[in-house]
Amino acid sequence: MKAKIQITGVIEVVTGMHIGGNGSFAAIGAVDSPVIKDVVSRKPLLPGSSLKGKMRALLAKQYNQKLAKRHDDDEEIIVRLFGAAKDNQPHASRILVADMLMSNCDELKAKDVQSMTEVKFENSINRQTAVANPRQIERVIRGAEFQLDMIYNVEEENEVEEDIQLLKEGMILLQYDYLGGSGSRGYGKVKFKNLQAKTVVGELSEDILDNINHSLKEVEE
């Protein structure tokens, strides 16, 4: 590892987002499917694994020549960035994605927003019996923001720009898809804002860093 590049920015929730927490011990009348929250602050949490996993899945559909049953069987360019756990060829991920707490709670409260989550009532109907199956789904509200924090480990300087280009494609694909569950029902549309990269460990050519920031800006266009 020659250097570390930190990529920061904001992920804005455009439509209510549901990334599930533990509802195993919910009381009678409670929400059937709560969102995951930080146990200390009780603020909504966006797990880094959810963001990283979704981008990888979208890129796998884009790049894999055939359906890969395991992550380890993804195309080499994806494995190079996201890692693999093959016994004979393990490859550490070059991109590290931190968990993200909701960051604009105070700003929303100043606008008289009472809760950072909402409960959406959904109902499925059995077509044969016409019996209804109502349920309550908790969602992070539209307008919520999460502070993005990713670290890219530079291993080969001549591969940096190609790796970041792949990451950029993953972000763009995600903006046209969804994050979390129930995307086909309108949940989880997100967008990236204020993306910026800087070298935080070691040294990297200013030209390469400028090209990285140019690529990241293309995500927001």
N, C-alpha and C positions, 0 to 999 in steps of 0.2 A: 504494500500500500504506500503510494507516494504522496497522496494528499487527500484531504476531505473537503467536499463542497457541501455547504448547507443551502438547502432550497426552502425558502419560506414563502408564505402567502396566506390567503384566506379561502376557505371553502364555504360558500354561501348555500344554504338550503333554499331551493326555489319552490318546491312543493313538499308537504309534510313527509318526514323521513322516519322509517321504522327500522331500527337495528335492535333486535330483541335482547332483553335482559332475562333474569330468572323470575318466572311467574309461578314456580312450582308450589309456593306456599301462600298464594293470594287468598285473602279472606273472601267470604261470600259477598257478592256485589262489587268486588274490586275489578280493576281492569284485567281482562283475560290475558293480554299480551303486552306487558310494559316494555318500554325502551330501556336500554342499558344506561346506567348512570354511575358517576363517580361516587364511591362509597363515603368519601370525606365531605365533599361540597354538595352532593346530590344534584349537581349540574349534569345535563345530558353529556354523554361521552361518545366520541366517534373513534372506535378502535382503529389503530394503524393497520391491523391485520385485515379489517374489512375493506379499507381503501386499497391496500396493496393487492389483496386477493382479487378484487373486482377488476382492477386494471390488468392484472395478469390474465384473468379469464377472457377478457375482451381481446387482448392482444393475441392470445392463443387461437381464438377463432379467426383472427385476421391473418396470422402467419403460419399456423400449422398446416402442413399438406394433407394430413389425415387426423381424425379424432384421436387425441392422446388420452389414454385411460389414466395416466398419472402425470403429475406436474413434471416429473423427471424426464418425461418423454417429449416435452415441448421442444420447439426449434431452438437451435444453439444460441441464437441472438437473445431469446427470452430467458433461457437458462443462465446465460452470462450475466444478465442484469438482476434477475429475481432469485437465482440460486437453484440447486438441486441436491437431493440427498441420496443419490445412487451410491451403493456400497463401494463399487470399484472406481467411481468418478464423482466424488462429492464436490460441490462447488458452492462456496459461500455467496450469499446475496450481496450484490454491490450497493443496493439501495436499502436504507433503513428508514422506516416510517414510524414516527412516535404516535402514541395515543393522543387524542386532541379533546380538550374540554371546550364546551361552548364559551365563547369569549365576549359576547355582547349582551349579556343578561341585564346589566345596569342600564345600558342604552335603551333596550326594549322596555324595561320597567318605567323609564322616564317618559315613554310614549303610552303609559297606562296599560301595557301588556301585563296581565295578571299571572300568567303561567308560561313557562318555556316549553311546555308540551300541551298537546290537545288529545282528546279522546274521540276517535272516529268509530261510529257504530256501523257495523257491517252485518249483512244478513245473507246467508245462502239458503236456497230453497231446494228441497228434494223434489225432483221432477216427477217421481212416481207417486209419492205420498202427499206432496205439497206442504210437508212439515218444514217450518222455518228453523234455522239454526243461527240465532243472533250471537254476536260477539263484539267485544270492545277492544279496539286496537289503539294503543298509545303511539303518538307520533311527535317528533320534534317539530316545532312550528316553522312555517315559512318565514324567512328572514333571519333565522338563526345563523350564526357564523362560528366557524372553528378555525383556530390558528394552525395552519399547516407547518410541519417541521419535518423535513426529510434530510438525511445525510447520504451523499453519494461518495463511495470510496473509490478513489482513482487507483486503478491497478496498472492499466496500460494507457499512457497518455494519447496514443493514436486511436484508442477506442472510445474516448470520453464523449466526443460529439455524437457518435453513432448511438451510444447508450442513451444520451439525453434526448436524442431525436425519438428513440423508441418510447421513452418515458413521456415525452410530449404527446405522442400519438395515443398513448394510454389515457392521458388526461382528456384529450379531445374526444376520444371514443366514449369515455365516461359521461361527458357533458351531454352526449346524445343518447345516453342510456339511463341508468338509475343506480343509486347506491342504497343498499339495504334490501328489504323485502317489498313485495307487492308492487313492483314497478309497472306491471301491465295494467294496474288499476290506478295509476297516476302518482304513486308514491316516489319519493327519493330522487327527484331531479335536482342536480347540484351544478354550481359553476365555480370556477377558480378565478380569484382576483389577486392583484398585487403580487404576482409571482416574481421572485428575485433570487439570484444565486450569488454566493460569495465563497471565497476560499477561507476556511477556518483553521485548517491544519496543513502545513507544508506549503509548497509553492506550485502555481500553475500559470501557464502563459496567459497574459492579459487578452490576447487575441482569442484564445479558446474560451475564456470566461465571458467575453463579449458575445461570442457566438452562442454560448449557452443561454445567456439572458435574452438574446434575440429569439431563440427557439421558444423560450418560455412565454415571451410576449405574444407569440403566435397562438398560444392556447386561448388567450383572452380576446382575440380578434373575431 
